[in-house]
């Protein structure tokens, strides 16, 4: 008998019929002798509807306790409906909101972080033979205010609960069959990955893959929670996210990701002296603007150029802030470009395989794709390119690294 946490996203619970389908999956797992905790998102479209209502009521709703209270109500509906559906099947279930568990968080509205999960309530209900249904995406701060974890926060809820109750497996159900070598809507040769390491999944999630929220993978890695990403609408095996093993290291590149939500800012002829970088980036941090890739040119005649990327939605604010700072430090000019994309190759095998980066660069240049910026880590290489060439870049890289084959290329450098 195993203890399994099952998380279902908004598309999986978008209608009452789909919620009944979730109930059937829960029933099948119970019939195998397992204990089950279910974590649900709000029904598809509900969160956007609630955001619209909140913004209609006040232009300053975002970031307030009232805003989080409104947004958290979507999950209350979905867990209640599943409890009713299971009851119709003769299965006892206990729905629990975040504050009832309780899932304790800090007080950062809209992006709260989990500090503690009290497990007595969940484990007590399981001992009574009941299914526990927990509302994802939400918690409660030390003062008793409802908080939300940010978009995709139900993934984090599920993994955090799995870690807290020491579950044997956490299954993340979505509308795709698992994690693919790249976006199947762009590349028809994209192949489902059977097994991927936490580190690879972290990189892919942070670089644009939308299957799992980054924070949920961080939780899984920290507490060694095996994750299975699978479809709500088929019985096919999904992708297992787990500890890295020697088999994973045999493959140089596991996947190709892209992100079109990037913008580039360049500060031209910056005086090259200590403290200049801090003067540029500290004000951005203070305004909650995340800087991604940074490139600084070699100093020439006491000046250098600095280029970095931010999210597109942060670009207008970031550009204005940097323009003001550039005037203060007597930089020559500030340029910007929102028509870019970041394309990345990810693979645990990069640590032990030569020639991976050079093959990426040769493939892009050979297909007329100009590289504007480059960033690397142990298991990924990212390039900034023109946004219009994104799909082309994905396809040619996927082909170059032979990711569409069942036995993918292992020795790139030979």
N, C-alpha and C positions, 0 to 999 in steps of 0.2 A: 504494500500500500504506500502510495506517495502523497505528498502534500504539494498541490499544484496551484499556482496563481495564474489566472487567465484574464488578460486585458483586452477589451474590445473597443475600438475607436468609433468615431461618429458615423462613418459609412456603414459599419457593422450593426449599428443600432438605429439606423435612420428611419425605420418604420416599425410598427408593432409586429408585423410578420417577421422582420429581421430579428427583432428582439426574441420572438418565439424560436427562431432558428438558433440563437445563442443558447436559449434554454435547452434545446435538444442536444447541443454540444456538451453542456454542463451535465445533463442527464447521462450521456454516454460515458463521460469520465467517471461519474459516480458509480456507474454499474461495473466499472473495472476495479472498484474497491478503493478509489482515491478520495481524499479530502480536497475540497475546492474552495478557493477564495476568488471571487470575480471582481474586477475593477472595470468600471464603465466610464466612457466619455459621455458628453451630452449628445442627444440625437443630432444627426447631421443638419447643419444650418442653424441650430438653436443658439449657439454662442454668438454667431454673427448677428442674429436677430436681437439678442440681449444687449450686445454692444451698441447697436443702433438705437435702441430705446434709451440706454444710459446717456449716450451723446446727445440725443434729442432733448432729454431733460436738462442737461447741463453741459456747457462747453468745457467745463473743468472737472468732469467726472473721473477721467483717467487718473489712477493712482490713489483714489480715495477708498476708505473702508466700505462706503456704500456701493461703489463700483464693483468691488470684489463680491459683496453680498448678492448683487444682481446676477453677475456672471456665474456664480456657483449654483444658482437655482436650476440650471439646465441638467446637471447630473442628478439632482434630486428626482426629477421626472423619470429619467432612464432607469435608475436603480429600483424605483418603485414599480415601474412597469415590468421589469424582469422578475421581481419578487412575486408579482401577481401571476406572470406566465408560468413560473416554476410551481406555484401553488396549484395551478390547474393541472399540472402533471403529477401532483401528489408529492412534491418535494418541498420540504420546509426550508425557508430561506430568511435570513435577517439582513435587511438593507441598513447600511450605516453611512451617515454623512461624515465628512472629515472631522468635525468637532466631536462626533460621537465615538470615534475610534479610541482616543483622539490622535490625529496626526498633528504634532506640534511644529510650528514654523516660526521664523522670525516675523517681524512686522512690516516687511517690504511688500506693500500691496502690488498686485499684478505680476510680481516675480519673486514671491517668497521662497525661501529655501527651508527644507525639512531639517529640523534639529533633533527630533525624537518621535518615535512611534510607540505608543503604549499598546502592548500586544494582548493584555489580559482579556479584553472584550472579544477580540477576534478568536483567540484560542478557546475561550469559554464556550462560544457558540459552536465552534467546530466539534468540541467534545460532546455537545448535545446532538451531534449528527446533522447539523444544519449547514447549508451553504451560506457563506457570508458574502454579501454584495456591497462593495465599498465604492463611494463616489470618488472618481479620480479628479485630479486637477486642483484639489482644495485642501485646506487645513485650517488650523486655528492658532492665533498667536498667544503669547502668555497672558495677555489682557482679555482673552476671550473673543477677539474680533475674528471674523471669517477672513481667510486669505486665499489667494489663488497663486498657482505655481508658474503661470505663464503658458503661452500656447504650446501644446504638446505635453503639458504637465501630467496628463494621465499615465503616460509611459513611466515617468519618474515615480508617481504614486505606486504603480504596480511593482516596479523593481525594488523600491524602498520597503514595501510591505513584504515582498518575498525575502529580502535580506533580514528583516526584523523577525519574521516567524520561522526563519530557516527552512524555506520551501525547497523542495527538490528541483523544481523547474518553474520558470516564469515564461508563459507563452503570450506573445504579443500578436493579436489577430488584427489584420488590416485588409485592404482590398487588393493586395498583390500576394504572390505565392512565396515571397521571401526577399532576400537581398540579391540583386542582380549585378553582373559585371559592369553594367552601365544602364542608362535609362532605356528601357525597351521601346519607348515611343520614338526615340531618335535612331536607335540601332537595332534592326530586326535580328541581328546575330547575338544580341545580349543573352547571357546564360545565367540561370540561377546558381548561386554559390551554395554548396552544401554546408560548408563550415567556414567561419571567419573568426579571427581573433578579436578580442576586445579592442586592442590598439588600432587594428585596421578599421573596425567599425566606428571607433571614435573619430578617426581621420575622415572617413567617408561621410559621417553625419555632419561634421563641422564644415566640410568642403562642399556641401550641397545635396548629398543624398538625403531624402526626406522620409525614409522608412522608420527611423528611430530618432527620438530627441537625444541630443548630445548628453544632457545631464543624466538621463536614464542609463546610458552606457557607462558613464563614469561611476554611477552607483553599482552597476553590475560588476565592473572590474574590481572596485574597491572591496566588495563583499563576496566576490567569486560566485555570483548568481548566474547559472546557465540560462541563456535566453534563446527561445525559439520564435523566430518571426515566420508567421504563416498566414494563409488566407482564410477569411471567414466563410468563403463561398466555395471551397473545395476541400477535399480530404488529402490532398497531396502534402508530402513532407515539406517543411519549410527550410529556413537557414538557421543553423545553430551558431550562436555567438558565445564563444567560450575562451578558455586559456589558450595561448599559442602553443602549438606543438611542432615537432620536427617536420611533419608532413606539410604544414603551412609554409615553412621556410623554403621548401623546394620550389615554390612558385614565386617568381620575381615580382609580378604585378597581379593583384587580385581584382582590381576594379578601376574604372575611369569615372570621375565625377565632374560636374560643372556647376557653376553658380553665376547666373546673370544679374544677381542683385548686388553688384559691385560698382564702385565709382573710384576714380583715380584723381589725386590732387598732387601737383608738383610745385615745389617752391624753388625758384630759380636764383642762382647766385646768392646762396646763403653765406654770411660770414662764418668761416670755419674756426670757431673758438669754443672752449669748454662751456657747457650749459645751454647751447643753442637748441639741441634736440629736446631737452627738458622744457625749454620755453615754448616750443612748438606743440608738444604733445600733452603736457600737463593740463592746459585749459580744455583740451578735448576730453580727457579723462574726467575732469570735473563736471562736464556737461553730459556724462554718460555715453559718449561716442566711442565706440570700439574701433581701434586701428588694427588693420590686419597686416598685409604685407608692407614692408618698409625697405626701400633701396636708397643708399646714399652713394653718390659718385665720389671718386678720388678727388681730393682737394687740389685745386689749381689756382695759383696766385692768390691764396688766402680765401678762396670761395669754393663752395660745393653746391650741388643740386640734391634735393631730397624729394623722393616720391613715395607716396603711400596710398593705401586703399581703405575705404570705409564702405558701409552699406549705403545703397542708393538713397534710402529714406533719410539717412543722416547727412547726405552730401550738402544740401543747401546750408544747414547750420554750420557744418564743418568748414565749408569754403569761406563763409563770412568770418568765422573765428580765425582761421589761418591767414586770411587777407589782412586782418587787423594786426595780428602778430608780425606778419611779414613787414608791414610798414614800420613797426616799432624796432625790429632788428635790422632794418635797412636792406632787406632782400630785394632783388631786382624786380621779381614778378611772381605771380601765382597763376598757374594754369589748371584747368580741370577737364575731366572727360567722364561722362556717364555711359558712353557706348562701348563698354568693355565687358568681358566675362573672365572668370577664372576657371581654368581647366586643370585637373590634377590626376596623377596616377598614384595609386596606393597599393602597397604590398609589403608584408612582413619580410619577404625574401630579398628585398632591396639591401638589407644589411649584409648579405653574403653573396650577392650577384653583381658583377661588374657590367658596365655598359648600359644600364637602364636609362639614366638621364640622357646620355648621348643618343640613344635610339629615339627617345621622345623628341629631342631637338631636331634630329635629322628628319624624322617623319613629318613634323610640322613644317619645317622649312622646305622640304621636298614637295609639299602640297600647297605651298604659297601662303602659309599661315605665319604671320610675323609675331614674334614674341616681344612683348613690351617690358615685362618684369618676370623675375624668377625667384621662387622661394623653395627651400628644401628642408626636409627633416630626415631622420633615419629611415622612415618608411613611406615618405611621399615626396613628390616633386610637383609644384604648382607653377603655372604660367598664366600671366595676364595676356589676353589676346583681344582682337576686335570682336565685339559681340556678334556681328553678322557671320563670323566664321566658326561659331560654337559647334553647330551640328556637324559640320565637315570635320572639325578637329576630333570630336568624339569618335566618329566613324573610322577615321584613318588610324587613330591610336589603338582603338579596339582591334582593328585588323592587324596592325603591326605587332602587337603583343599576343596575338592569336588567342584572345579571350573567348572567342566563340566556340573553340574546340573543347571537347570533354577532357582531353589531356592537354593543358595549356603549356606554352613554352616555359621551360625551366631555366635553361642556360642562355641568357640574353647575350652575354659577352663573348660567346664562342663564334 
